[in-house]
Amino acid sequence: MLVWVVLICVVVMLGAAVAVLFLKNLMAVTVAASVVSVALSVLFMALQAPDVALAEAAVGAGVSSVIFALTLRRVGLWKLDADKEK
């Protein structure tokens, strides 16, 4: 069972990391980076490191994502591609 959890986490992390490289929408990049962090925290839980998993979830997925999103909004790059065409 542990092998499957680790394998799924690694596949999700790799998929989200590749998505970060190729997505054009910066808010989607922020969400994909958060997915990498959440998958990493699940991986830490599977490896029996709950303190590290909690810190990764709080800082990586929580605080970093909020800071990235607020920065994109402040700079004016937070709009979706559909909004730009109007």
C-alpha positions, -999 to +999 in steps of 0.1 A: +000+000+000+028+024+009+044+018-025+013+028-043+009+060-022+045+070-029+041+062-066+009+082-070+025+112-051+056+111-074+035+109-105+013+138-094+043+159-085+060+152-118+028+160-137+023+193-118+059+203-122+058+198-160+025+217-160+043+246-143+068+247-171+042+248-199+012+267-186+008+302-198-017+314-172+001+325-141-027+317-117-027+282-131+010+280-125+004+290-089-022+263-085+001+237-101+030+247-077+006+242-048-003+208-061+034+199-060+036+210-024+005+192-013+017+160-030+050+164-013+034+168+021+014+136+015+046+119+006+061+131+039+031+117+058+036+083+040+072+084+051+061+089+087+073+125+091+041+143+102+059+174+115+077+180+082+045+173+063+026+199+083+053+225+078+053+217+040+016+220+037+014+252+057+043+270+041+045+254+006+008+251-002-006+277+021+015+308+026+035+306-007+004+302-028-013+331-011+018+353-016+021+343-052-016+350-059-015+384-041+016+393-060+000+385-093-030+405-084-009+435-073+011+434-105-020+430-126-013+396-141-040+376-122-067+379-149-076+348-169-069+346-207-106+348-214-108+382-197-079+396-218-097+389-251-127+411-241 
